[in-house]
């Protein structure tokens, strides 16, 4: 499969948050401000890209040859948790404001089902290493695109005259649903 098609497919058509509904916790929790959403998106993209490649390599060269496939989920979660700890340390040192803004949601990338989903779906699709990297980066870019778009809409609705019964979580869910419907328009592209 063409590398660009894989990237576009995972970023737009099969967006992990808006089409597959994986990774909803940070999507809803860190999408109040655009800059925080962008920081979370970049962190998730980094973790997705590296964990996708590392998990593919570990599966191909260790788990499958030694018939340890039953340990796949456990090993993948350990790899993802290690990468998240590394990302958290880097963000804490380089951008303490962003680290404070992301709060508990940054370590929760470890349990973000979208990150684990990318690693597992890359194997199910039978991708090679380059395709795995493309799929992982595309999934991260799609997550970033979705969360930044959602945050920008939420920032605008904060200042809008919204009826009281729709303020807060109800409007958040309606906005997320409308954004997911908008991304359904990409289904016919690839």
N, C-alpha and C positions, 0 to 999 in steps of 0.2 A: 504494500500500500504506500502511496505517496506520502512523504513526511509532512508536507504542508496540509494535505487532506486530514491526516491524523491530528495535527495541531488544531485546525479549524473545527474538526468534528468534536474533539474533547472540550474545546473552549466555548463553542457556540451551540452546536446541535445537541450534543450529549452533556451539556453543562452539569457538573456534579451537584451544584446547589439548586439550580432552577429547573433542571429536567429530571435528574435522578434523585433529588431531595436528600443528598448526603451532605453533612457538614452544616446543618441548620443552626446548631448552638452558637458558634462564633458569628455566623451570618446575621442572626438576630441580635446577639449580644454586643458586638463590636461595630455596629453599623449606625451609630448615632452621629458620628463626625467623620467627614471624608478623609482627613489625614490619618486618623486612627484605623479606619477601614483599609486604607492603602498600606499602612504598616503591617497590619494583620495579613493582608493579601500577599505581600512580598514574603513575609515569614512562612506562610503556608506554601507558597510556590517553591521556595527554597527547600523546605522539608519534603514536599511532594517529589521534586526533581531528584534530589539525592536519595531519598528512601526508595523511589521507584527503581533507580539504577542499582542500588545496593541490594535491595530485596530480590531483584531479578538475578543478579550475580550469585547471591547466596543460594537461591533456589536451584539455579542451573548447575552450579559447580559443587554444592555441598549437599543440599537436601535431596535432590533427585538421585544423584549417583549412589548415595548411601541409604536410599529408601527411607528417608526421614520426613516424608511429606506430611505426616501427621503433626509435625511440629511447626508447620508453615506459619500459622497465625501467631503463635507464641514468639517465634523468631522475628517475624515482621514487626510485632508490637515493640519488642526490645530494640530493634534497629530504629524505629520511629521515635521511641522515647529518648534514645541517646541523641539523635539529631535535634530533637526539640530542646533538650537541655543545652546543647551547644548553641543553638539559635538564641535561647533565652540569655545565656551568658554574654553573647556578642551584643545583643540589643541592650542589655543592662549596662554594659561598658560604653557603648558608642552613642546610645540614645536613651538616657535615663527617663526623660519625659515620656517618650513612647512606651517604655517598659512600664511605667506607672499607669499610663492611660489604658494599656492592654490588660493590665491586672491579671486576674485569674484566667482569663481567656488564652493567654499565651501558653502556659503549661498544658492547657486543655487541648492543644493541637495534638498531643499524644493520643488522646481518645477520640480525635476527630475521625469519624468513620469515612470521610472523603479521602483522607490520606491513606488509610488502610485499603479502602476501595480501589484506589488507583493502583496500588501494588498488586492486589489480587486480580483485578481486571486486565492488567497488562499481561499477566501470565495466562489468563483464560483466552485472551485474544491471540495468543501465540506470537507475540511481538518479539523481534530480536532486540539487541541492546539499543540501537539507534532509534527504533520505533518506540521502545519503552521510554527513552528519554524524551522523545517528541510528545508522546501521550501524557507523560507526567508534567512537562512544562505547559502543554496546552491546558491540562486540567487545572493547574495552578493559575494560569492566565485567566481562564474562565471564572475561577473562584474570585480572583481579584477584580475582574470586570464586574461580576455580579454584586459583590459586596460594596464596591465603590459607587456603582450606579444606585444601589439601594440606599447607601448613606447620603448621597446627594439629594435624593428624593425626600428622605426623612428630615434632612436639614431644612429643606424648603417648607415642609409641612409644619415644622415647629412654629413658623411665623405666620402661617395661614389661619384664617378664621374658620376653624373646624368645629362642628357641633360637639358639645361636651361628651356625649355618649360614644363618640368615635375616637376621641383623643387617646393616645397611649397605645396599648397593645392591639386593640381592634383595628386601628388604622394601619399599624405595622403589618398585621396579617393580611389586610386587604391589599396594601402596597406590594407585599411579597408575592401575593397571588397574581396581581396584574403584571408584575415584572416577569414571573414565570410564564404567563400567557404570551407576553411579548416575545420571549425566547422560543416559544413553540413555533413562531414564524420562521425560524431557521431550519426546521425539520426537513424541508424540501430541498435544501441547498446541496447536501452531499448524500 
